[in-house]
């Protein structure tokens, strides 16, 4: 059973590497305002997350009520399993930081766009140099 769990952890690590690449691409697209590429990357991210979730479900079905952490700590003598688990945990933390950065950048962009749109909407109701008075 240790070998099966380790193989699943390795599969998750590979998927997390793909997810990290996609999140980095997402960050570049947000920074460079590439909206169409951003949409396609979002689809890829959803697909990878779905695959990670499927492996997680298989892993939980295999372990039953026992958590992954408990299983690894019980089998701490298996260096390959323990190393895979530690690497996976560090990778999850790294992905969380990248995800938070992306969320911040997206919120920042949306805030700017909302302010720009509200500015445009406010100006359409008022008379200024570029518009005529609304009363004809």
Beta strands, then each sheet from edge to edge (+ up, - down):
end
